Amino acid sequence: MTRDHPNIVVIGSAIHERAILQAIRTLGHERVCFGSDMPFFLMHARLAMYEALLRDFEPEARECVLGGNILRLLEGEKQTLGRTAAAGVSFRP
């Protein structure tokens, strides 16, 4: 289902490592984000797992999955909120 909707990005939190690799190969590295599984797992251990999973990928793929994708999404959200505020729309109750 996710494959058919290019606007969906997945976060690999509480997901088996094979599923993360499959998501990267199926959806592309631009649509998968690192998930630490905090507070259930140690963040440094999950980061080490992701780094091991991504070792055979190009540096760009590693950078995207380990932080670039979520940064891109958050920057886009920030711009959307800025445009909404400039238009005079408020989210306050």
C-alpha positions as CSV (number, residue, x, y, z in Angstrom):
1,M,0.0,0.0,0.0
2,T,2.8,2.5,0.9
3,R,4.4,1.8,-2.4
4,D,1.3,3.3,-4.2
5,H,1.4,6.5,-2.2
6,P,4.6,8.5,-2.8
7,N,3.8,11.0,-0.1
8,I,4.1,8.4,2.7
9,V,7.4,8.2,4.5
10,V,8.0,5.4,7.0
11,I,9.9,5.4,10.3
12,G,11.5,2.2,11.2
13,S,10.6,2.2,14.9
14,A,9.8,-1.2,16.5
15,I,10.3,-2.9,13.1
16,H,12.5,-5.9,12.4
17,E,15.7,-5.1,10.6
18,R,14.8,-7.2,7.5
19,A,11.6,-5.1,7.1
20,I,13.7,-1.9,7.3
21,L,16.0,-3.2,4.5
22,Q,13.0,-4.3,2.4
23,A,11.4,-0.8,2.9
24,I,14.6,0.9,1.7
25,R,14.9,-1.4,-1.3
26,T,11.2,-1.2,-2.2
27,L,10.4,2.4,-1.4
28,G,13.8,4.0,-1.8
29,H,16.1,5.6,0.8
30,E,14.2,8.9,0.4
31,R,11.1,7.4,2.1
32,V,12.6,5.6,5.2
33,C,13.6,7.3,8.4
34,F,15.7,6.1,11.4
35,G,13.6,5.0,14.4
36,S,15.3,4.6,17.7
37,D,12.6,2.5,19.4
38,M,13.1,4.6,22.5
39,P,12.3,4.0,25.3
40,F,12.2,0.3,24.7
41,F,15.7,0.0,23.2
42,L,19.0,1.9,23.7
43,M,19.3,4.5,21.1
44,H,23.0,3.9,20.5
45,A,22.3,0.2,19.9
46,R,19.6,1.0,17.4
47,L,21.8,3.5,15.6
48,A,24.5,0.9,15.4
49,M,22.0,-1.5,13.9
50,Y,21.0,1.0,11.3
51,E,24.6,1.8,10.5
52,A,25.3,-1.9,10.0
53,L,22.2,-2.3,7.8
54,L,23.2,0.7,5.6
55,R,26.9,-0.2,5.3
56,D,26.5,-1.5,1.7
57,F,24.4,1.5,0.6
58,E,25.7,4.8,-0.9
59,P,26.6,7.6,1.5
60,E,23.6,9.6,0.3
61,A,21.3,6.8,1.3
62,R,22.8,6.5,4.8
63,E,22.6,10.3,5.3
64,C,18.9,10.3,4.2
65,V,17.8,7.4,6.4
66,L,19.8,8.5,9.4
67,G,18.5,12.0,9.6
68,G,18.2,13.8,6.2
69,N,14.7,12.5,5.5
70,I,13.1,13.5,8.8
71,L,14.9,16.9,8.6
72,R,13.4,17.4,5.1
73,L,9.9,16.5,6.4
74,L,10.2,18.8,9.4
75,E,11.5,21.7,7.3
76,G,8.5,21.1,4.9
77,E,6.1,21.2,7.9
78,K,7.8,24.4,9.2
79,Q,7.3,26.0,5.8
80,T,3.6,24.9,5.7
81,L,3.0,26.3,9.2
82,G,4.7,29.5,8.2
83,R,2.5,29.9,5.1
84,T,-0.6,29.1,7.2
85,A,0.3,31.8,9.8
86,A,1.0,34.3,7.0
87,A,-2.5,33.7,5.7
88,G,-3.9,34.6,9.1
89,V,-5.0,31.1,10.1
90,S,-4.5,30.2,13.7
91,F,-4.4,26.8,15.3
92,R,-5.1,28.1,18.8
93,P,-8.5,27.1,20.4
